[in-house]
Amino acid sequence: MRVKKYLYFFLSFCAFAWALTPYQSVFLGLFVGTSASVFNLTLLVRRAKVFDKAIEDEGKVYGLGTISRMATAVIVCLIAVEYPQKVHLISVVIGLMTAYIVIMADYLVRYFILHKNGEKRGE
């Protein structure tokens, strides 16, 4: 998945920036928030596949794990609140949104590339 590859690249950037810059709490917050975002994305993809299979097989349909993804976000924010000198809270919140920002950016880039080439989605 392209989005995961981009997120892993961003995580490695945050790790290097944490080690090499004086803004360690900001980059650690971004790293922690983005790690939780990658976990939530992986969980959502896995649940969506199970959800899709249940609908195809006309089986029982379960939720998409909203509560567990929210719990992950709360736990990460609680870590930032507990250790404010090490982990920057605003960076954690931005990191939690990183997966959604990357998904939207990837979609827009792909859309404009296809539109420029005169292609339609799915071709």
MDTraj code that builds the backbone (N, CA, C; nanometers):
import mdtraj as md
import numpy as np

residues = "MET ARG VAL LYS LYS TYR LEU TYR PHE PHE LEU SER PHE CYS ALA PHE ALA TRP ALA LEU THR PRO TYR GLN SER VAL PHE LEU GLY LEU PHE VAL GLY THR SER ALA SER VAL PHE ASN LEU THR LEU LEU VAL ARG ARG ALA LYS VAL PHE ASP LYS ALA ILE GLU ASP GLU GLY LYS VAL TYR GLY LEU GLY THR ILE SER ARG MET ALA THR ALA VAL ILE VAL CYS LEU ILE ALA VAL GLU TYR PRO GLN LYS VAL HIS LEU ILE SER VAL VAL ILE GLY LEU MET THR ALA TYR ILE VAL ILE MET ALA ASP TYR LEU VAL ARG TYR PHE ILE LEU HIS LYS ASN GLY GLU LYS ARG GLY GLU".split()
xyz = np.array([
    [0.0844, -0.1176, 0.0000],
    [0.0000, 0.0000, 0.0000],
    [0.0892, 0.1243, 0.0000],
    [0.0629, 0.2126, -0.0949],
    [0.1449, 0.3341, -0.1093],
    [0.1409, 0.4203, 0.0148],
    [0.0252, 0.4339, 0.0752],
    [0.0103, 0.5220, 0.1902],
    [0.0971, 0.4751, 0.3061],
    [0.1006, 0.3452, 0.3305],
    [0.1854, 0.2946, 0.4382],
    [0.3328, 0.3211, 0.4100],
    [0.3723, 0.3073, 0.2845],
    [0.5112, 0.3341, 0.2477],
    [0.5458, 0.4804, 0.2779],
    [0.4573, 0.5722, 0.2429],
    [0.4799, 0.7142, 0.2709],
    [0.4855, 0.7396, 0.4216],
    [0.3983, 0.6729, 0.4953],
    [0.3968, 0.6925, 0.6405],
    [0.5235, 0.6367, 0.7052],
    [0.5717, 0.5231, 0.6574],
    [0.6967, 0.4684, 0.7108],
    [0.8139, 0.5607, 0.6788],
    [0.8127, 0.6200, 0.5611],
    [0.9160, 0.7172, 0.5268],
    [0.9099, 0.8366, 0.6219],
    [0.7891, 0.8850, 0.6499],
    [0.7735, 0.9977, 0.7420],
    [0.8181, 0.9601, 0.8834],
    [0.7895, 0.8371, 0.9256],
    [0.8358, 0.7916, 1.0570],
    [0.9879, 0.7894, 1.0642],
    [1.0525, 0.7449, 0.9578],
    [1.1989, 0.7443, 0.9586],
    [1.2537, 0.8869, 0.9587],
    [1.1873, 0.9776, 0.8877],
    [1.2270, 1.1181, 0.8915],
    [1.2157, 1.1735, 1.0328],
    [1.1058, 1.1432, 1.1014],
    [1.0873, 1.1906, 1.2389],
    [1.1939, 1.1344, 1.3322],
    [1.2304, 1.0093, 1.3130],
    [1.3337, 0.9482, 1.3972],
    [1.4685, 1.0174, 1.3756],
    [1.5037, 1.0429, 1.2497],
    [1.6291, 1.1130, 1.2227],
    [1.6256, 1.2556, 1.2752],
    [1.5129, 1.3240, 1.2566],
    [1.5010, 1.4614, 1.3051],
    [1.5060, 1.4653, 1.4570],
    [1.4487, 1.3669, 1.5227],
    [1.4556, 1.3595, 1.6692],
    [1.6008, 1.3469, 1.7147],
    [1.6784, 1.2673, 1.6429],
    [1.8169, 1.2436, 1.6825],
    [1.9087, 1.3605, 1.6482],
    [1.8748, 1.4377, 1.5455],
    [1.9693, 1.5366, 1.4951],
    [1.9330, 1.6820, 1.5217],
    [1.8126, 1.7099, 1.5712],
    [1.7723, 1.8492, 1.5924],
    [1.7476, 1.8756, 1.7408],
    [1.7446, 2.0018, 1.7789],
    [1.7143, 2.0339, 1.9191],
    [1.5645, 2.0259, 1.9532],
    [1.4803, 1.9990, 1.8536],
    [1.3354, 1.9908, 1.8755],
    [1.2926, 1.8467, 1.9006],
    [1.3530, 1.7845, 1.9971],
    [1.3294, 1.6421, 2.0204],
    [1.1870, 1.6128, 2.0651],
    [1.1285, 1.6964, 2.1485],
    [0.9923, 1.6679, 2.1960],
    [0.8915, 1.6784, 2.0815],
    [0.9125, 1.7719, 1.9902],
    [0.8200, 1.7886, 1.8768],
    [0.8273, 1.6665, 1.7856],
    [0.9492, 1.6243, 1.7507],
    [0.9617, 1.5110, 1.6592],
    [0.9256, 1.3786, 1.7257],
    [0.9485, 1.3677, 1.8560],
    [0.9029, 1.2473, 1.9257],
    [0.7502, 1.2428, 1.9289],
    [0.6862, 1.3582, 1.9486],
    [0.5402, 1.3644, 1.9433],
    [0.4868, 1.3267, 1.8061],
    [0.5513, 1.3772, 1.7012],
    [0.5106, 1.3393, 1.5656],
    [0.5297, 1.1900, 1.5422],
    [0.6415, 1.1364, 1.5921],
    [0.6683, 0.9942, 1.5753],
    [0.5639, 0.9092, 1.6469],
    [0.5336, 0.9450, 1.7700],
    [0.4367, 0.8673, 1.8485],
    [0.2968, 0.8777, 1.7863],
    [0.2571, 0.9990, 1.7494],
    [0.1251, 1.0173, 1.6884],
    [0.1116, 0.9480, 1.5544],
    [0.2163, 0.9547, 1.4728],
    [0.2120, 0.8887, 1.3431],
    [0.2151, 0.7373, 1.3583],
    [0.2880, 0.6880, 1.4572],
    [0.2876, 0.5431, 1.4832],
    [0.1473, 0.4959, 1.5189],
    [0.0788, 0.5709, 1.6022],
    [-0.0589, 0.5360, 1.6365],
    [-0.1494, 0.5481, 1.5141],
    [-0.1218, 0.6460, 1.4290],
    [-0.2000, 0.6628, 1.3072],
    [-0.1817, 0.5447, 1.2122],
    [-0.0582, 0.4961, 1.1995],
    [-0.0320, 0.3777, 1.1164],
    [-0.1023, 0.2557, 1.1748],
    [-0.0968, 0.2412, 1.3058],
    [-0.1664, 0.1303, 1.3718],
    [-0.3169, 0.1380, 1.3457],
    [-0.3744, 0.2569, 1.3606],
    [-0.5177, 0.2743, 1.3371],
    [-0.5546, 0.2472, 1.1920],
    [-0.4686, 0.2895, 1.0991],
    [-0.4944, 0.2631, 0.9577],
    [-0.4910, 0.1138, 0.9285],
    [-0.3915, 0.0440, 0.9841],
    [-0.3818, -0.1003, 0.9659],
    [-0.5044, -0.1704, 1.0232],
    [-0.5464, -0.1281, 1.1413],
    [-0.6652, -0.1849, 1.2039],
    [-0.7892, -0.1596, 1.1194],
    [-0.8021, -0.0397, 1.0664],
    [-0.9182, -0.0061, 0.9838],
    [-0.9207, -0.0884, 0.8552],
    [-0.8061, -0.1048, 0.7907],
    [-0.8003, -0.1837, 0.6670],
    [-0.8377, -0.3289, 0.6952],
    [-0.7841, -0.3839, 0.8033],
    [-0.8146, -0.5231, 0.8384],
    [-0.9636, -0.5395, 0.8681],
    [-1.0196, -0.4466, 0.9447],
    [-1.1627, -0.4561, 0.9764],
    [-1.2499, -0.4358, 0.8535],
    [-1.2065, -0.3494, 0.7619],
    [-1.2853, -0.3269, 0.6402],
    [-1.2881, -0.4514, 0.5531],
    [-1.1768, -0.5241, 0.5475],
    [-1.1745, -0.6491, 0.4705],
    [-1.2681, -0.7529, 0.5314],
    [-1.2682, -0.7637, 0.6635],
    [-1.3585, -0.8567, 0.7310],
    [-1.5036, -0.8137, 0.7087],
    [-1.5283, -0.6835, 0.7166],
    [-1.6614, -0.6276, 0.6947],
    [-1.7098, -0.6592, 0.5535],
    [-1.6219, -0.6402, 0.4545],
    [-1.6554, -0.6679, 0.3147],
    [-1.6860, -0.8158, 0.2936],
    [-1.6052, -0.9020, 0.3528],
    [-1.6274, -1.0462, 0.3389],
    [-1.7592, -1.0876, 0.4045],
    [-1.7906, -1.0283, 0.5185],
    [-1.9164, -1.0613, 0.5861],
    [-2.0367, -1.0188, 0.5022],
    [-2.0262, -0.9066, 0.4348],
    [-2.1364, -0.8623, 0.3493],
    [-2.1496, -0.9532, 0.2278],
    [-2.0366, -0.9931, 0.1671],
    [-2.0416, -1.0830, 0.0519],
    [-2.1015, -1.2185, 0.0876],
    [-2.0663, -1.2708, 0.2049],
    [-2.1150, -1.4015, 0.2471],
    [-2.2504, -1.3936, 0.3168],
    [-2.3065, -1.2729, 0.3230],
    [-2.4331, -1.2478, 0.3912],
    [-2.4289, -1.2972, 0.5351],
    [-2.3164, -1.2768, 0.5976],
    [-2.2993, -1.3145, 0.7373],
    [-2.3291, -1.1974, 0.8281],
    [-2.2953, -1.2163, 0.9539],
    [-2.3188, -1.1116, 1.0517],
    [-2.2159, -1.0004, 1.0319],
    [-2.2629, -0.8767, 1.0315],
    [-2.1767, -0.7616, 1.0073],
    [-2.1409, -0.6973, 1.1406],
    [-2.0104, -0.6851, 1.1625],
    [-1.9614, -0.6197, 1.2836],
    [-1.9141, -0.4792, 1.2490],
    [-1.8804, -0.4024, 1.3493],
    [-1.8343, -0.2653, 1.3273],
    [-1.6932, -0.2605, 1.2723],
    [-1.6457, -0.1393, 1.2514],
    [-1.5133, -0.1179, 1.1950],
    [-1.4079, -0.0847, 1.3002],
    [-1.4383, -0.1036, 1.4261],
    [-1.3393, -0.0830, 1.5309],
    [-1.3181, 0.0618, 1.5707],
    [-1.4235, 0.1404, 1.5649],
    [-1.4114, 0.2818, 1.5971],
    [-1.3669, 0.3027, 1.7412],
    [-1.4220, 0.2268, 1.8327],
    [-1.3889, 0.2423, 1.9746],
    [-1.2424, 0.2098, 1.9995],
    [-1.1907, 0.1043, 1.9383],
    [-1.0503, 0.0689, 1.9601],
    [-0.9569, 0.1726, 1.8988],
    [-0.9937, 0.2308, 1.7860],
    [-0.9104, 0.3346, 1.7259],
    [-0.9149, 0.4620, 1.8103],
    [-1.0302, 0.4947, 1.8649],
    [-1.0386, 0.6105, 1.9550],
    [-0.9588, 0.5871, 2.0828],
    [-0.9645, 0.4648, 2.1327],
    [-0.8887, 0.4315, 2.2543],
    [-0.7390, 0.4453, 2.2306],
    [-0.6932, 0.4057, 2.1136],
    [-0.5520, 0.4227, 2.0793],
    [-0.5137, 0.5706, 2.0812],
    [-0.5976, 0.6537, 2.0234],
    [-0.5699, 0.7977, 2.0214],
    [-0.5692, 0.8557, 2.1628],
    [-0.6616, 0.8123, 2.2459],
    [-0.6665, 0.8617, 2.3840],
    [-0.5425, 0.8183, 2.4614],
    [-0.5004, 0.6945, 2.4440],
    [-0.3823, 0.6446, 2.5151],
    [-0.2581, 0.7235, 2.4743],
    [-0.2436, 0.7491, 2.3449],
    [-0.1276, 0.8242, 2.2984],
    [-0.1307, 0.9673, 2.3522],
    [-0.2480, 1.0284, 2.3553],
    [-0.2583, 1.1638, 2.4109],
    [-0.2311, 1.1645, 2.5611],
    [-0.2745, 1.0612, 2.6311],
    [-0.2450, 1.0521, 2.7739],
    [-0.0950, 1.0380, 2.7990],
    [-0.0260, 0.9668, 2.7128],
    [0.1202, 0.9571, 2.7250],
    [0.1826, 1.0953, 2.7088],
    [0.1329, 1.1716, 2.6117],
    [0.1870, 1.3060, 2.5901],
    [0.1567, 1.3981, 2.7077],
    [0.0409, 1.3825, 2.7688],
    [0.0064, 1.4653, 2.8850],
    [0.0896, 1.4251, 3.0064],
    [0.1177, 1.2967, 3.0199],
    [0.1957, 1.2467, 3.1331],
    [0.3426, 1.2894, 3.1258],
    [0.3963, 1.2965, 3.0038],
    [0.5376, 1.3315, 2.9856],
    [0.5512, 1.4525, 2.8936],
    [0.5047, 1.5710, 2.9378],
    [0.5064, 1.6881, 2.8486],
    [0.6475, 1.7375, 2.8149],
    [0.7446, 1.7098, 2.8992],
    [0.8812, 1.7546, 2.8702],
    [0.9468, 1.6681, 2.7635],
    [0.8972, 1.5467, 2.7405],
    [0.9543, 1.4557, 2.6404],
    [0.8718, 1.4497, 2.5118],
    [0.7381, 1.4563, 2.5241],
    [0.6488, 1.4375, 2.4094],
    [0.5571, 1.5592, 2.3982],
    [0.5614, 1.6255, 2.2842],
    [0.4819, 1.7458, 2.2599],
    [0.3397, 1.7056, 2.2200],
    [0.2399, 1.7543, 2.2945],
    [0.1007, 1.7132, 2.2755],
    [0.0453, 1.7538, 2.1388],
    [0.0701, 1.8769, 2.0963],
    [0.0181, 1.9224, 1.9664],
    [0.0771, 1.8381, 1.8531],
    [0.2044, 1.8011, 1.8660],
    [0.2670, 1.7163, 1.7638],
    [0.2036, 1.5780, 1.7606],
    [0.1654, 1.5286, 1.8759],
    [0.0977, 1.3981, 1.8804],
    [-0.0353, 1.4063, 1.8063],
    [-0.1107, 1.5121, 1.8294],
    [-0.2407, 1.5280, 1.7635],
    [-0.2223, 1.5421, 1.6119],
    [-0.1226, 1.6182, 1.5699],
    [-0.0936, 1.6302, 1.4265],
    [-0.0514, 1.4948, 1.3708],
    [0.0296, 1.4212, 1.4454],
    [0.0720, 1.2882, 1.4022],
    [-0.0445, 1.1921, 1.3882],
    [-0.1432, 1.2040, 1.4761],
    [-0.2621, 1.1192, 1.4655],
    [-0.3395, 1.1448, 1.3365],
    [-0.3312, 1.2654, 1.2843],
    [-0.4022, 1.2996, 1.1610],
    [-0.3191, 1.2725, 1.0362],
    [-0.1937, 1.2354, 1.0534],
    [-0.1028, 1.2217, 0.9397],
    [-0.1525, 1.1220, 0.8360],
    [-0.2033, 1.0087, 0.8776],
    [-0.2493, 0.9077, 0.7816],
    [-0.3607, 0.9631, 0.6934],
    [-0.4530, 1.0373, 0.7521],
    [-0.5634, 1.0921, 0.6746],
    [-0.5141, 1.2002, 0.5786],
    [-0.4176, 1.2798, 0.6211],
    [-0.3599, 1.3818, 0.5339],
    [-0.2879, 1.3163, 0.4169],
    [-0.2118, 1.2098, 0.4434],
    [-0.1402, 1.1398, 0.3374],
    [-0.2378, 1.0730, 0.2405],
    [-0.3453, 1.0153, 0.2918],
    [-0.4457, 0.9536, 0.2049],
    [-0.5067, 1.0572, 0.1113],
    [-0.5437, 1.1736, 0.1657],
    [-0.6025, 1.2779, 0.0812],
    [-0.5023, 1.3322, -0.0197],
    [-0.3781, 1.3534, 0.0215],
    [-0.2764, 1.4037, -0.0705],
    [-0.2493, 1.3028, -0.1815],
    [-0.2404, 1.1750, -0.1453],
    [-0.2173, 1.0708, -0.2454],
    [-0.3321, 1.0660, -0.3453],
    [-0.4542, 1.0762, -0.2962],
    [-0.5695, 1.0754, -0.3851],
    [-0.5658, 1.1944, -0.4809],
    [-0.5378, 1.3136, -0.4279],
    [-0.5368, 1.4324, -0.5134],
    [-0.4262, 1.4251, -0.6179],
    [-0.3089, 1.3785, -0.5795],
    [-0.1996, 1.3653, -0.6763],
    [-0.2365, 1.2654, -0.7840],
    [-0.2881, 1.1492, -0.7436],
    [-0.3279, 1.0485, -0.8424],
    [-0.4396, 1.0993, -0.9327],
    [-0.5352, 1.1728, -0.8758],
    [-0.6466, 1.2255, -0.9538],
    [-0.5965, 1.3228, -1.0598],
    [-0.5091, 1.4159, -1.0190],
    [-0.4610, 1.5146, -1.1149],
    [-0.3682, 1.4538, -1.2191],
    [-0.2914, 1.3512, -1.1822],
    [-0.2077, 1.2826, -1.2802],
    [-0.2957, 1.2118, -1.3824],
    [-0.3979, 1.1419, -1.3369],
    [-0.4886, 1.0732, -1.4297],
    [-0.5644, 1.1733, -1.5152],
    [-0.6085, 1.2826, -1.4531],
    [-0.6844, 1.3839, -1.5260],
    [-0.5972, 1.4502, -1.6326],
    [-0.4714, 1.4734, -1.5995],
    [-0.3790, 1.5350, -1.6951],
    [-0.3546, 1.4427, -1.8138],
    [-0.3471, 1.3129, -1.7892],
    [-0.3234, 1.2165, -1.8954],
    [-0.4507, 1.1792, -1.9709],
    [-0.5655, 1.2306, -1.9280],
    [-0.6910, 1.2029, -1.9962],
    [-0.7494, 1.0666, -1.9637],
    [-0.7023, 1.0038, -1.8568],
    [-0.7519, 0.8725, -1.8192],
    [-0.8632, 0.8870, -1.7168],
    [-0.9361, 0.7779, -1.6985],
    [-1.0381, 0.7714, -1.5941],
    [-0.9947, 0.6726, -1.4898],
    [-1.0509, 0.6838, -1.3720],
    [-1.0167, 0.5897, -1.2652],
    [-1.0586, 0.4492, -1.3048],
    [-0.9772, 0.3534, -1.2727],
    [-1.0095, 0.2145, -1.2993],
    [-0.9632, 0.1652, -1.4346],
    [-0.9038, 0.2522, -1.5131],
    [-0.8555, 0.2088, -1.6457],
    [-0.7142, 0.1581, -1.6372],
])
top = md.Topology()
chain = top.add_chain()
for i, resn in enumerate(residues, 1):
    res = top.add_residue(resn, chain, resSeq=i)
    for name in ("N", "CA", "C"):
        top.add_atom(name, md.element.get_by_symbol(name[0]), res)
traj = md.Trajectory(xyz[None], top)
